[in-house]
Amino acid sequence: MEQYGFTVEGMSCNGCEERVTNAAKRVEGVRRVNADHETGTVEITADEDTEDDVRRAVHDAGYDITA
């Protein structure tokens, strides 16, 4: 099981959290997503190393990843 997190710019409401969560969950192997617009973070638990794919999916959903 892999766990990682990053900072997402542009999440300003619960709807943003939902969009980021849904984008990350569409990546194969992702098991758990915890997005928090108040802290601007997202934490991922996945079966394998999916970090690059999740970063791409979140970016494609319209959000910038800074760390």
Secondary structure, 3 states (H helix, E strand, C coil): CEEEEEEEECCCCHHHHHHHHHHHHCCCCEEEEEEECCCCEEEEEECCCCHHHHHHHHHHCCCEECC
